[in-house]
Amino acid sequence: MSCEAGRGGCSAGRARGAGAARAALVALAALAALAAACTRTRAPASPRAATVPVPTVRVGDCANPEGDGVHGAAPRFRRADRDLDGDGTPEAVVADETMCTADGNCYWNVFVRTEAAGCDRYAGALAGAVLEPLPGAAAGAWPALRAYWNLGGGKRVLVQEYQFRRGGYVLTDTLVCRREADDRLLCSEDTR
């Protein structure tokens, strides 16, 4: 369209163009405000952070099973000693009952004894209601351990596997499972 002097065609077109630009700007501002409102983070209704207990001694250090490891200020120790390495002598496995959950989960302090060390060495705290050694360890070797942590309500369980490395147990694998009525665990692994 060509503009001729005095005709007014161009000024009307410019007004329409300015109105459209203003409408687009208002729409863009509204969209930005909406995006800002949608991305605002809200505080959770209740805190979800969990306090992880800190042991009183480092992994590998000589320690006292009745006083070291993960425990509260006024501990009530429960022992579940068992022979982990197959040498016929049970290793100290101790939990502070005051730190156990209503679902039976505890922090089990594991202490290993070797003739070379001449003392019980702290091997770590394993979290679970039940601990079981996994088959396949050579005689005299520390086996991998599996711990079962009840997730509440009796329906879900966190299965955690620990390997003995460099003087202590290290968490190496976890899996969430569902407990069936016959006490079987149904687990699935995401292989993505």
MOMOSUL-V832701 format. One record per pair of residues at least 24 apart in sequence whose C-alpha atoms are under 10 Angstrom apart, sorted by sequence separation. I is the first residue (numbers start at 0). GAP is how many residues later the second one is. D is the distance in Angstrom with one decimal. If there is no record, write none. Layout:
I,GAP,D + I,GAP,D
This chain:
69,24,9.3 + 70,24,7.4 + 71,24,7.0 + 73,24,7.8 + 74,24,8.1 + 88,24,9.1 + 103,24,7.9 + 104,24,4.0 + 105,24,8.6 + 144,24,8.4 + 146,24,9.9 + 153,24,8.8 + 154,24,5.0 + 155,24,9.1 + 68,25,8.8 + 69,25,7.8 + 70,25,5.4 + 71,25,9.0 + 72,25,9.1 + 102,25,9.8 + 103,25,5.2 + 104,25,7.8 + 141,25,9.6 + 143,25,8.2 + 144,25,9.8 + 145,25,9.5 + 150,25,9.1 + 153,25,7.1 + 154,25,7.3 + 64,26,9.9 + 65,26,9.3 + 67,26,9.6 + 68,26,8.9 + 69,26,7.6 + 70,26,8.6 + 71,26,6.8 + 72,26,9.9 + 83,26,9.9 + 102,26,7.7 + 103,26,8.6 + 141,26,9.4 + 142,26,9.7 + 143,26,9.4 + 144,26,9.4 + 147,26,9.8 + 149,26,10.0 + 150,26,9.7 + 153,26,9.4 + 154,26,8.8 + 158,26,9.7 + 64,27,6.6 + 65,27,9.9 + 66,27,9.7 + 68,27,9.5 + 70,27,8.0 + 71,27,6.5 + 84,27,9.1 + 99,27,9.7 + 100,27,9.8 + 133,27,9.0 + 141,27,9.2 + 143,27,9.8 + 145,27,9.4 + 146,27,9.5 + 147,27,9.8 + 148,27,9.5 + 149,27,9.8 + 150,27,9.8 + 153,27,9.9 + 63,28,9.6 + 64,28,7.7 + 65,28,7.6 + 70,28,6.8 + 79,28,8.8 + 81,28,10.0 + 83,28,8.7 + 84,28,10.0 + 91,28,8.2 + 99,28,9.2 + 100,28,9.0 + 128,28,9.8 + 130,28,10.0 + 132,28,9.6 + 133,28,9.7 + 143,28,9.7 + 145,28,9.5 + 147,28,9.8 + 154,28,9.5 + 156,28,8.1 + 158,28,9.2 + 64,29,6.7 + 65,29,9.3 + 66,29,9.8 + 69,29,8.8 + 70,29,9.9 + 78,29,9.0 + 79,29,9.9 + 80,29,8.8 + 82,29,9.7 + 90,29,8.5 + 91,29,9.8 + 99,29,8.6 + 127,29,9.6 + 129,29,9.9 + 130,29,9.5 + 131,29,9.6 + 132,29,9.5 + 133,29,9.8 + 147,29,9.8 + 149,29,9.7 + 153,29,9.8 + 155,29,8.6 + 156,29,9.6 + 157,29,9.7 + 64,30,9.4 + 65,30,9.4 + 77,30,9.3 + 78,30,9.5 + 79,30,9.7 + 80,30,9.4 + 91,30,9.5 + 92,30,9.9 + 94,30,8.8 + 111,30,9.0 + 127,30,8.5 + 130,30,9.6 + 154,30,9.3 + 155,30,9.4 + 156,30,9.3 + 93,31,9.1 + 94,31,9.6 + 126,31,9.9 + 127,31,8.5 + 155,31,9.8 + 92,32,9.3 + 94,32,9.8 + 126,32,9.9 + 127,32,8.3 + 92,33,9.7 + 126,33,8.2 + 125,34,8.9 + 125,35,9.4 + 69,36,9.9 + 70,36,8.2 + 125,36,7.9 + 69,37,6.8 + 70,37,9.5 + 68,38,9.2 + 69,38,7.9 + 70,38,8.9 + 92,38,9.9 + 123,38,10.0 + 68,39,8.8 + 69,39,6.6 + 107,39,9.6 + 68,40,5.8 + 123,40,9.6 + 67,41,8.3 + 68,41,8.4 + 122,41,8.2 + 68,42,9.1 + 104,42,9.7 + 122,42,9.4 + 65,43,9.9 + 67,43,9.7 + 104,43,8.2 + 105,43,8.4 + 122,43,9.4 + 123,43,9.2 + 124,43,9.3 + 125,43,7.9 + 64,44,7.7 + 104,44,5.9 + 122,44,6.3 + 123,44,5.8 + 124,44,7.9 + 125,44,8.8 + 126,44,9.8 + 64,45,8.1 + 103,45,8.4 + 104,45,6.6 + 121,45,8.4 + 122,45,4.0 + 123,45,5.7 + 124,45,9.3 + 125,45,8.3 + 52,46,9.2 + 64,46,6.7 + 102,46,8.6 + 103,46,7.5 + 104,46,9.0 + 120,46,8.3 + 121,46,7.3 + 122,46,5.7 + 123,46,7.8 + 63,47,8.5 + 64,47,9.8 + 102,47,6.2 + 104,47,10.0 + 120,47,8.7 + 121,47,9.5 + 122,47,8.9 + 123,47,9.9 + 62,48,7.8 + 83,48,9.4 + 84,48,9.4 + 101,48,9.7 + 102,48,7.8 + 103,48,9.8 + 61,49,8.9 + 62,49,9.7 + 83,49,7.0 + 100,49,9.3 + 102,49,6.4 + 60,50,9.8 + 61,50,9.4 + 82,50,9.7 + 83,50,9.8 + 101,50,8.8 + 102,50,8.1 + 58,51,9.8 + 59,51,9.1 + 61,51,9.2 + 79,51,9.7 + 81,51,9.9 + 85,51,9.3 + 100,51,9.7 + 102,51,8.0 + 58,52,9.4 + 59,52,9.0 + 84,52,8.1 + 85,52,8.9 + 86,52,7.6 + 87,52,9.9 + 68,53,7.1 + 83,53,9.7 + 84,53,8.4 + 85,53,6.1 + 86,53,6.2 + 52,54,8.6 + 54,54,8.9 + 67,54,8.1 + 68,54,9.1 + 69,54,8.7 + 70,54,9.9 + 84,54,6.6 + 85,54,6.0 + 86,54,9.3 + 61,55,8.1 + 63,55,8.7 + 64,55,7.6 + 68,55,7.4 + 69,55,6.6 + 83,55,10.0 + 84,55,5.0 + 85,55,7.9 + 111,55,8.9 + 60,56,9.7 + 61,56,8.8 + 62,56,7.4 + 63,56,6.9 + 64,56,8.9 + 68,56,7.0 + 69,56,9.7 + 83,56,8.8 + 84,56,5.4 + 85,56,8.5 + 111,56,8.7 + 61,57,5.8 + 62,57,5.7 + 63,57,8.3 + 64,57,8.1 + 83,57,8.5 + 84,57,5.0 + 85,57,9.3 + 110,57,8.9 + 60,58,9.1 + 61,58,5.5 + 62,58,5.6 + 63,58,8.3 + 83,58,6.4 + 84,58,6.6 + 109,58,8.7 + 60,59,8.3 + 61,59,4.4 + 62,59,5.9 + 82,59,9.8 + 83,59,6.7 + 109,59,8.5 + 59,60,9.1 + 60,60,5.3 + 61,60,6.4 + 62,60,9.7 + 83,60,9.3 + 59,61,5.3 + 60,61,5.8 + 61,61,9.7 + 83,61,9.1 + 58,62,7.4 + 59,62,5.4 + 60,62,8.4 + 57,63,9.2 + 58,63,5.2 + 59,63,6.0 + 56,64,9.6 + 57,64,7.0 + 58,64,5.3 + 59,64,8.4 + 56,65,7.3 + 57,65,8.5 + 58,65,5.8 + 55,66,10.0 + 56,66,9.9 + 57,66,8.2 + 58,66,9.2 + 54,67,9.6 + 56,67,9.2 + 54,69,8.1 + 54,70,7.7 + 53,71,9.3 + 52,72,9.3 + 59,106,8.2 + 60,106,9.1 + 58,107,9.1 + 59,107,5.3 + 60,107,9.9 + 58,108,7.0 + 59,108,6.4 + 58,109,5.9 + 59,109,9.9 + 57,110,9.7 + 58,110,8.5
